Amino acid sequence: MFQASASTFGSVTNRFAGNVAQFPVLLTGGNPDLNPEKGRTTTVGLVMQPQFIEGLSVSLDYYRIKVSGYIGTPGGAQNIVDRCFNLNDQDLCPLITFGASQSLAEVRNVNVNLQWLRTSGLDVEAAYRLPLSRVSELPGTLNFRLLASRTYELATNLYGAVTDRAGETGGAGGSPTWLATLNTGYSNGPFTGTLTTRYIRGGKLNAAAYEPGQPIPVAGANSINDNHIGGTVYFNLNSSWELGGKFGTQLFVQVNNLADRAPPSAPQLQFPSNPVYYDLIGRSYRFGVRMKL
């Protein structure tokens, strides 16, 4: 609501003045006239701790959420002008400031209350602890923890155009259909080591685009030669050694992106790939000492 505004200039076709291209001030940011969103959430959960597998715990949580009047941008300056001219949309016409002879002086592509957002999915968590003394004479304990999310739907309705971004991994507004993290740990006395495996399922660069020969997902969608992004697996390694003492000293070593996996090509405005899901740095190392002062 009170987000700071940013301004720029851009080409907009002025439907009110014979379809000429003009360069009004374009504003983005907050809007003090916003109304609260209204949401309805349905969740169903299940927790299992079977006695015949000691140390195992599994939980499943299904969710379905629908938000009416969700807050988002109205689709860009051109969409604002077009809907005001063609439909006299009273939600968007006030966002336009006209100059002399119906010229476009300013278009405010700010947050407004749109129609609805709907999402549903399944969250899975499983944990298992196995003391090695239970199956061998080896010391220490193995710990496993799996966190996985399955997104079935992540759809928005922008003035009748419904876009489902479940499976879109190229943009910040989408979500992979499967996202999983597995932590495999070993602990023995003062030593702890963990191998973290992250899986991002392949998906689309843009859910509102399509490849030649594919059906058009939404009206006005753009075609693209390759709209596919491959799946990715990352490995991170963490270890620590507790020295104890007065300050609770701990030594630690961390290696991120152990296999030095390059991110898939998913060009963004500022990045060569999506930084929300993919590692843009490559293999990196951290080591140091932690102390409690």
MARFIKOL-727211 format. One record per residue (C-alpha): x, y, z; residue in three letters. Coordinates in pm, 1 decimal. Example, Ala and Ser with C-alpha at 12.3 -4.5 7.8 and 13.67 -1.06 7.14 Angstrom:
<bakes>
x  y  z  code
1230.0  -450.0  780.0  ALA
1367.0  -106.0  714.0  SER
</bakes>
This chain:
<bakes>
x  y  z  code
0.0  0.0  0.0  MET
270.3  249.7  98.5  PHE
546.3  108.2  -119.5  GLN
767.4  379.9  -266.7  ALA
699.4  472.2  -629.3  SER
950.2  451.3  -911.8  ALA
918.0  635.9  -1241.9  SER
1046.9  583.5  -1592.0  THR
950.2  663.0  -1949.8  PHE
820.4  415.4  -2204.0  GLY
640.3  392.9  -2534.9  SER
261.0  356.6  -2506.3  VAL
14.7  360.7  -2796.6  THR
-241.9  632.1  -2721.6  ASN
-582.8  495.7  -2827.3  ARG
-742.4  830.8  -2738.6  PHE
-535.1  1022.5  -2993.4  ALA
-536.5  815.2  -3311.6  GLY
-309.2  531.6  -3196.0  ASN
6.4  740.8  -3191.7  VAL
305.6  627.2  -2987.2  ALA
377.5  853.6  -2691.3  GLN
621.8  848.3  -2400.8  PHE
436.6  929.3  -2077.8  PRO
578.7  901.8  -1727.7  VAL
525.8  543.7  -1607.8  LEU
487.7  494.7  -1233.5  LEU
510.3  168.5  -1040.4  THR
473.2  108.6  -667.9  GLY
214.2  129.0  -393.0  GLY
-142.0  255.2  -393.0  ASN
-310.7  405.9  -82.3  PRO
-656.2  322.3  -226.7  ASP
-611.1  -54.7  -196.0  LEU
-870.6  -266.7  -16.4  ASN
-784.9  -569.7  199.4  PRO
-764.0  -903.8  23.8  GLU
-1017.3  -1169.7  124.7  LYS
-904.3  -1529.9  134.7  GLY
-1046.3  -1874.3  200.9  ARG
-812.8  -2155.3  299.9  THR
-878.5  -2527.6  322.8  THR
-614.3  -2756.0  472.2  THR
-607.9  -3126.8  550.8  VAL
-316.3  -3284.3  733.8  GLY
-197.9  -3630.0  831.5  LEU
87.2  -3731.3  1063.5  VAL
216.1  -4087.3  1082.8  MET
468.9  -4236.9  1326.8  GLN
453.3  -4612.0  1264.5  PRO
560.2  -4823.1  1558.4  GLN
702.5  -5093.2  1332.4  PHE
967.4  -4845.4  1199.0  ILE
1124.5  -4687.6  1505.2  GLU
1243.7  -4331.4  1447.5  GLY
1027.6  -4261.9  1139.5  LEU
785.0  -3970.9  1117.9  SER
586.6  -3868.6  806.9  VAL
345.5  -3578.4  760.3  SER
126.5  -3482.6  464.6  LEU
-49.4  -3146.1  434.1  ASP
-285.9  -3059.2  148.9  TYR
-386.4  -2695.6  101.3  TYR
-620.5  -2502.0  -122.6  ARG
-630.6  -2122.6  -107.4  ILE
-841.6  -1870.8  -298.1  LYS
-789.8  -1496.6  -258.1  VAL
-1046.3  -1248.6  -389.4  SER
-939.5  -894.8  -469.5  GLY
-575.8  -1001.5  -459.3  TYR
-320.3  -725.1  -489.7  ILE
-110.2  -706.4  -805.0  GLY
-22.8  -486.9  -1099.9  THR
-287.2  -439.6  -1372.8  PRO
-76.9  -574.0  -1658.4  GLY
129.4  -277.0  -1770.5  GLY
69.0  71.3  -1904.2  ALA
-57.9  -43.0  -2243.5  GLN
-317.7  -271.8  -2085.5  ASN
-437.0  15.4  -1864.9  ILE
-480.0  245.6  -2163.4  VAL
-647.5  -21.8  -2377.3  ASP
-901.6  -121.7  -2110.9  ARG
-985.6  237.1  -2031.8  CYS
-1040.4  319.4  -2401.2  PHE
-1223.3  -0.6  -2501.6  ASN
-1417.3  -80.3  -2183.2  LEU
-1421.8  246.2  -1987.3  ASN
-1284.5  43.4  -1693.9  ASP
-1342.8  264.5  -1390.3  GLN
-1079.1  78.1  -1190.0  ASP
-808.9  164.7  -1443.1  LEU
-913.7  495.0  -1601.3  CYS
-821.7  692.0  -1285.1  PRO
-466.2  561.2  -1326.9  LEU
-420.2  774.1  -1640.0  ILE
-335.5  1145.7  -1635.8  THR
-400.2  1325.2  -1964.5  PHE
-225.3  1633.1  -2099.5  GLY
-322.6  1869.2  -2376.7  ALA
-519.4  1720.3  -2668.8  SER
-572.8  1390.8  -2486.3  GLN
-200.6  1321.1  -2477.1  SER
-76.5  1072.8  -2219.3  LEU
107.2  1257.5  -1944.0  ALA
130.0  980.6  -1684.6  GLU
21.3  616.0  -1646.5  VAL
30.0  462.6  -1299.2  ARG
97.8  88.8  -1326.5  ASN
62.2  56.8  -949.3  VAL
-81.3  -218.1  -731.2  ASN
-459.3  -256.9  -752.3  VAL
-719.0  -507.6  -632.4  ASN
-751.4  -762.2  -912.1  LEU
-997.3  -1050.2  -943.0  GLN
-864.7  -1367.1  -779.9  TRP
-565.9  -1585.7  -707.2  LEU
-600.1  -1960.8  -651.5  ARG
-340.2  -2214.2  -547.0  THR
-334.7  -2571.6  -422.4  SER
-64.6  -2820.4  -338.3  GLY
75.1  -3086.8  -111.1  LEU
357.9  -3051.0  141.4  ASP
543.1  -3364.8  248.0  VAL
785.0  -3402.3  537.5  GLU
957.9  -3722.1  644.8  ALA
1224.0  -3770.7  911.5  ALA
1413.9  -4081.2  1017.2  TYR
1678.7  -4126.0  1285.9  ARG
1892.6  -4439.5  1288.1  LEU
2155.2  -4504.1  1556.2  PRO
2414.3  -4720.9  1381.3  LEU
2448.4  -4932.8  1692.7  SER
2104.0  -5070.6  1608.1  ARG
2229.7  -5240.0  1289.7  VAL
2607.9  -5261.9  1336.8  SER
2896.5  -5196.9  1573.4  GLU
2972.6  -4860.4  1413.8  LEU
2943.4  -4543.7  1626.6  PRO
2726.5  -4243.4  1554.1  GLY
2378.7  -4173.4  1420.5  THR
2234.1  -4123.0  1074.0  LEU
1963.4  -3861.1  1032.1  ASN
1741.9  -3820.0  726.5  PHE
1493.7  -3540.9  663.6  ARG
1292.8  -3490.7  344.6  LEU
1093.2  -3175.5  265.8  LEU
896.3  -3179.8  -59.4  ALA
630.3  -2956.5  -212.5  SER
395.7  -3042.7  -496.6  ARG
220.5  -2743.7  -651.4  THR
-93.2  -2838.4  -844.0  TYR
-214.4  -2489.3  -929.3  GLU
-95.4  -2130.7  -898.7  LEU
-346.2  -1938.6  -1106.4  ALA
-439.2  -1571.6  -1127.8  THR
-731.7  -1406.4  -1303.2  ASN
-632.6  -1079.4  -1466.9  LEU
-952.2  -933.5  -1616.6  TYR
-1073.4  -1270.8  -1739.6  GLY
-733.6  -1402.2  -1855.6  ALA
-646.5  -1694.5  -1627.1  VAL
-274.7  -1782.1  -1610.7  THR
-158.7  -2088.4  -1418.9  ASP
207.0  -2047.8  -1321.3  ARG
246.2  -2387.7  -1155.2  ALA
548.6  -2533.0  -1331.4  GLY
695.1  -2195.3  -1428.6  GLU
1055.3  -2183.0  -1306.1  THR
1179.5  -1899.5  -1524.3  GLY
994.0  -1616.4  -1351.0  GLY
981.0  -1495.9  -992.1  ALA
600.2  -1533.0  -986.0  GLY
592.8  -1903.8  -1065.9  GLY
661.2  -2224.7  -876.3  SER
802.7  -2564.3  -977.4  PRO
550.4  -2846.4  -972.8  THR
798.0  -3040.3  -756.4  TRP
1054.3  -2892.4  -518.9  LEU
1238.0  -3117.6  -273.0  ALA
1521.5  -3102.4  -20.7  THR
1682.4  -3409.0  138.0  LEU
1917.5  -3368.0  433.7  ASN
2136.9  -3671.4  504.8  THR
2334.9  -3628.3  823.6  GLY
2585.1  -3816.2  1035.5  TYR
2669.6  -3722.4  1394.2  SER
2919.0  -3874.4  1634.1  ASN
3014.0  -3693.2  1950.6  GLY
3139.0  -3342.2  1866.5  PRO
3128.4  -3400.8  1487.6  PHE
2826.9  -3338.4  1264.6  THR
2816.0  -3361.1  886.3  GLY
2521.8  -3307.1  650.1  THR
2480.5  -3356.2  277.7  LEU
2189.4  -3150.2  142.6  THR
2036.0  -3249.6  -189.7  THR
1803.2  -2999.1  -358.4  ARG
1582.6  -3096.0  -653.0  TYR
1398.3  -2848.4  -876.5  ILE
1177.9  -3009.2  -1138.1  ARG
1199.9  -2879.9  -1492.9  GLY
931.0  -2647.6  -1615.7  GLY
849.2  -2350.8  -1834.3  LYS
1035.2  -2027.4  -1882.8  LEU
705.4  -1838.0  -1897.8  ASN
358.7  -1986.0  -1841.1  ALA
208.7  -1706.9  -2052.2  ALA
417.1  -1802.8  -2357.8  ALA
401.5  -2096.0  -2597.6  TYR
620.4  -2277.8  -2848.3  GLU
523.9  -2311.4  -3218.3  PRO
259.6  -2580.5  -3255.7  GLY
145.6  -2559.4  -2893.2  GLN
-195.8  -2425.5  -2785.0  PRO
-208.1  -2058.9  -2685.8  ILE
-230.9  -2047.8  -2302.6  PRO
-390.1  -1701.6  -2268.9  VAL
-511.4  -1436.1  -2510.5  ALA
-229.6  -1216.4  -2635.7  GLY
43.9  -1464.4  -2538.6  ALA
377.2  -1442.5  -2716.0  ASN
538.8  -1735.2  -2896.4  SER
891.2  -1847.4  -2805.6  ILE
1121.6  -2099.5  -2972.3  ASN
1216.5  -2282.2  -2651.6  ASP
995.4  -2240.9  -2346.0  ASN
1142.0  -2534.5  -2152.2  HIS
1379.3  -2525.5  -1853.2  ILE
1543.1  -2850.2  -1747.6  GLY
1537.7  -2991.5  -1395.5  GLY
1832.4  -2936.8  -1162.7  THR
1990.2  -3112.9  -864.1  VAL
2227.3  -2936.2  -624.5  TYR
2446.5  -3080.0  -348.8  PHE
2565.2  -2880.6  -46.1  ASN
2800.5  -3015.8  220.1  LEU
2815.7  -2886.8  577.8  ASN
3025.6  -3010.2  868.5  SER
3111.0  -2883.2  1215.0  SER
3323.9  -2983.5  1513.5  TRP
3235.2  -2871.4  1864.4  GLU
3546.1  -2775.8  2061.5  LEU
3346.6  -2660.5  2363.5  GLY
3525.2  -2462.4  2628.1  GLY
3425.5  -2137.8  2792.2  LYS
3301.1  -1980.8  2467.2  PHE
3140.3  -2288.7  2313.4  GLY
3382.7  -2278.1  2022.4  THR
3280.8  -2450.5  1699.4  GLN
3474.9  -2506.9  1377.3  LEU
3270.1  -2528.9  1058.0  PHE
3321.6  -2595.9  686.5  VAL
3060.2  -2547.5  413.9  GLN
3072.0  -2622.6  41.1  VAL
2776.5  -2500.1  -164.5  ASN
2697.8  -2644.2  -508.7  ASN
2943.4  -2926.3  -454.9  LEU
2921.0  -3049.2  -816.3  ALA
2962.0  -2692.9  -952.4  ASP
2633.1  -2726.7  -1141.6  ARG
2565.5  -2439.4  -1381.3  ALA
2213.1  -2289.6  -1369.4  PRO
1979.5  -2349.0  -1663.4  PRO
1936.1  -2063.9  -1906.2  SER
1635.6  -1860.9  -1791.7  ALA
1709.5  -1494.1  -1872.4  PRO
1569.3  -1239.4  -1629.0  GLN
1571.2  -860.6  -1629.3  LEU
1886.4  -856.7  -1412.9  GLN
2005.1  -1219.9  -1403.6  PHE
2096.8  -1494.6  -1652.9  PRO
1872.8  -1736.7  -1461.9  SER
1613.6  -1735.5  -1184.8  ASN
1797.5  -1659.7  -856.3  PRO
1498.3  -1778.7  -651.2  VAL
1562.5  -2145.0  -739.2  TYR
1900.4  -2169.6  -911.5  TYR
2254.9  -2109.7  -791.5  ASP
2417.7  -1832.5  -996.6  LEU
2758.9  -1839.9  -827.7  ILE
2883.9  -2196.1  -873.2  GLY
3084.1  -2391.8  -619.6  ARG
3168.6  -2181.1  -315.3  SER
3344.7  -2246.4  15.1  TYR
3300.2  -2115.0  366.2  ARG
3491.9  -2203.1  679.2  PHE
3539.1  -2037.3  1011.9  GLY
3502.4  -2039.1  1385.9  VAL
3188.1  -1966.2  1588.0  ARG
3205.9  -1854.0  1949.6  MET
2946.4  -1753.7  2206.9  LYS
3054.6  -1430.7  2371.6  LEU
</bakes>
